[in-house]
Amino acid sequence: MTKIAFHSLNRLTERVRFTGLHRGHDCTALALIMGLMLTGLTGCSSLAYRGLADGLASGGGVYASDDDIEFIGQASPFGLKTMETVLARLPEHRPLARTVASGYVQYAYVYLQLQADEIEDQDVAKAYELRARARHMYLRARDTGLRALDLPPATTLLSDGTPLTAVLSRAEKDDAGLLYYTALAWLAAISQGKDDAQLIAGLPQAEALLDRAYALDPDYEEGGLEGFLVGYDMGRPGAGPAAEQRAREHYARSIALSHGRRVAPFVTLAESVSIPTRNRQEFKSLLDQALAIDTDARPDWRLANLVMQRRARWLLGRVELYFPE
């Protein structure tokens, strides 16, 4: 493929990215364009694929800043499969692997796991089906991350008892995101598959990835990693009596790093700490604060904040279940 042709495809992608994805439109045009791009790249140099991979890895802002949760849910599968197609040609492209892994994690959580929670009281069978799909998506994300990190498949790690310490010691700060999303995916799959002994056996390896990510970059995503640890440290196996204190410390750091503009830490503390400690007043206060956050203050967090505000409203509707008088 000539440089001129590739440049034209890049310009076309940018045009679609910023002008074609309006609420209410489907992704037919984008699908056609990306299909033509991938067809046109067949047989081209790895340099052409690398340019496309770089663009895909850094092009998630238009999704993250959208204000229509359902629309993004409909658009996400095509985007993820497109990125997977490119990643198959450049398996060493860690930024794209991180984007793919995080994309599957976010899709599984928002469009499968949370939906399962919301409908479980009315339709247990459907909730079970959604959780099974969520687990499958989390495992896709985990396996994507392991490949990009040059680690063996999960089954090999478990069967030969491969210690990760020496391998992970070579990771650098730029790898923190890939480590984090690989660990998060693995841990989330375990949480959705507690009846699977082989899956649960991977817990030490998943925690090793998470701990290494935190050691390399505790400020990752301006408090995003800290926010995850609010919930995880509270329920970490063998956490002990100091778990609540650690969870609150992670919460305080997440709020500080995000300047109070992330909804997730408020919701996570309410679910993970306020409920088990029977603190009804704190529970309601945290969720009220979550709902008061201006989702336009950080456009790049808009979609995530809207999702978590929806979660906050759902939790408030269940306050009498969690805290019966």
ABEGO torsion letter per residue (X at the ends): XBAAAAAAAAAAAAAAAAAABBBGBBAAAAAAAAAAAAAAABGBBAAAAAAAAAAAAAAAAAAAABABAAAAAAAAAAAAAAAAAAAAABAABAAAAAAAAAAAAAAAAAAAAAAAAAAAAABAAAAAAAAAAAAAAAAAAAAAAAAAAGBBBAAAAAAAGBBAAAAAAABBAAAAAAAAAAAAAAAAAAAAAAABAAAAAAAAAAAAAAAAAAAABAABGGGAAAAAAAAAAAABBGAEAAAAAAAAAAAAAAAAAAGGABAAAAAAAAAAAAAAAGBAAAAAAAAAAAAABBAAABAAAAAAAAAAAAAAAAAAAAAAAABBX
